[in-house]
């Protein structure tokens, strides 16, 4: 064992003679873009080996003991600086690019403590006078790391909340969708009081694009089922002035219908997101042109169906359009048998009229036939 210790001592002293284990230079420097701590890992190994040999009561040369004592004196600073260097060398990958401007103050403060520029006082920090430097640079690194963690946590929270918008039916639950959006917007507004808005623009633009995706998803789903899911429009089928018509009139029903239609269709045009980015959301209409065209074709079909339904019921009120029922009977019926056959037909028609529906539902339009059926009963 004595021979092994002597061999170890010779190897260490050879290394020391080569100035590889010196602690006389500056504590840190930037080499090819990486922050490097000038605390050789072999000093850590030397400390460990000296401690082990001391415990075994092996004799250690004075020169080595002095070097180990010096290394141990700055070991705590070295460990702290190595952590700072690792943070510096990886922080670029850890920061969300769109949030970088929001960390500008902390980044500049941290950078100010680095030995980056030629002639900087930070380049003259040696191990003998590094205590204050270590304290300050570690504090700056911890401040930057802490703020970055908070912003990343906020980023994840916004992600969850915007994803939550996709789960809400924009057409059927518009109020709930807007309530969720208002909560998200309020959270962003609070952040603008903490960070200058110009530094948040890139991050807000990022979330505007995520909102665009969430809104487009709800918008598409809504357009696909809009005509069936619009608020119910009520109308009555009435007979007056010799005509069967709707009350409100078909024209008024169209006005109401297209008002409700536009309320949803035009929603993206009224949306501006976080950063007053209205132009972005206005593109939703152009991107969904095929669905919008189909929607207006469907709308035309709806009112064609209403007209067809009205016209299909006109035969029921044909008697009401006669100038004189008595004159019609006299001109068309000449025998008792004809009279009897037509009377039986009227009784059959009365029974059929009783089976007419009280309501017709065509898409979002609900038609009450109450007034119409009363007229049919009166005529029959």
C-alpha positions, 0 to 999 in steps of 0.5 A, a space after each residue: 500500500 505504501 508503494 501505491 500511495 507513493 505512486 499516487 503522490 508522484 502522479 498528483 505532483 506531476 499534474 500540479 507541476 503542469 499547472 493543471 490544478 492551479 486556482 490562480 486564474 479567473 473563476 469563469 469564462 465563456 468558451 465557444 458560447 458555453 460558460 465554463 468554470 475554471 475549477 478542474 474536476 480533478 480537484 474534486 477527485 483530489 479532495 476525495 482521495 486526500 480525505 480517504 487517505 487521511 482516514 486511512 492514516 496514510 502519510 500525504 506530502 505537504 505540497 499535496 495537503 496544501 493544494 487540497 486545502 486550497 481546493 477545499 477552501 473554494 470547493 463550495 464556490 466552485 459547486 455553486 458556479 458549476 450550477 450557474 454555468 449549467 443553467 446558463 448553458 441550457 437556459 436558452 432551450 428552457 425558455 419558451 421563445 415567445 416569452 423571452 421578451 418578458 424575461 428581458 430584465 432578468 436576462 440582462 441582469 444575469 448577463 451583466 454578471 457574466 464575464 462576457 465583454 473584453 475588459 469587463 470587471 467580471 473577467 478579473 474575478 479570481 478565486 481569492 476574491 470571488 465570494 461576492 461575485 458568486 453570491 451575486 451571479 447565483 442570485 441573478 440566476 435564481 431570479 431568472 430561473 424563478 421567473 421563467 418557471 412562473 411564466 412556463 406555468 402560466 403558459 401551461 395554464 393558458 394551454 389548458 384554458 384555451 383547450 377548454 374552449 374547444 370542449 364547449 359548444 360555441 353554438 348551443 352554449 355561446 354564453 358559457 364559451 364567452 364566459 370562459 373566454 372572458 376569464 382567460 382574457 382577464 388573466 392576460 389583462 392582469 399580466 399586462 400590468 406586470 409586464 410592458 405590453 410591447 414585451 408581451 406582444 409576441 406571446 399574445 400573438 402566439 395565443 391569438 393563433 391558438 385561440 384562432 384554432 379553438 374558435 375555428 373548431 367551434 365555428 365549423 361545428 356550429 355552421 354544420 348544424 346551425 339551421 337546426 340549432 338556431 333559437 326556435 322561431 314561432 309562427 302561426 298558419 292563418 287564413 284571412 282575406 281569402 289567403 292562407 299565410 304565416 303570421 308573422 309573414 314569411 318575409 318577417 320570418 326571414 328577417 328574424 331567421 337571418 338576424 339569428 343566422 348572422 349573429 353566429 356567422 358574424 361572430 369571428 368578425 367581432 372577435 379580436 383576441 388578446 392583441 387586438 388582432 381582429 384581422 386574424 379572426 376575420 379570416 375565418 369567414 374566408 377559410 370556411 366559405 364552402 360551409 357558409 355557401 352551404 348554409 345559405 343554400 340550406 336557408 333557401 331550402 328551409 323557406 321553400 319547405 315553409 312555402 310548400 307546407 303552406 301550399 299543401 294545406 290550401 285545399 283544406 280552405 278551398 271552400 272559403 274562396 267561393 263567393 257563394 256556397 249556395 250558388 256553387 252547390 246549385 250549379 254543381 249538384 243536380 241530383 239527390 244522389 250527388 248531394 248525398 255523396 258530397 255530404 258523406 265526403 264532407 263528413 269524412 273530411 271533417 274526421 280527417 281534419 281532426 287528425 291534422 297536426 297542431 304543430 309542424 316543425 321545420 328546422 328551427 321554425 315551429 308552426 302552430 296550425 291552431 288558427 288554420 284548423 279553426 278556419 277549416 272547422 268553420 268552413 266544413 
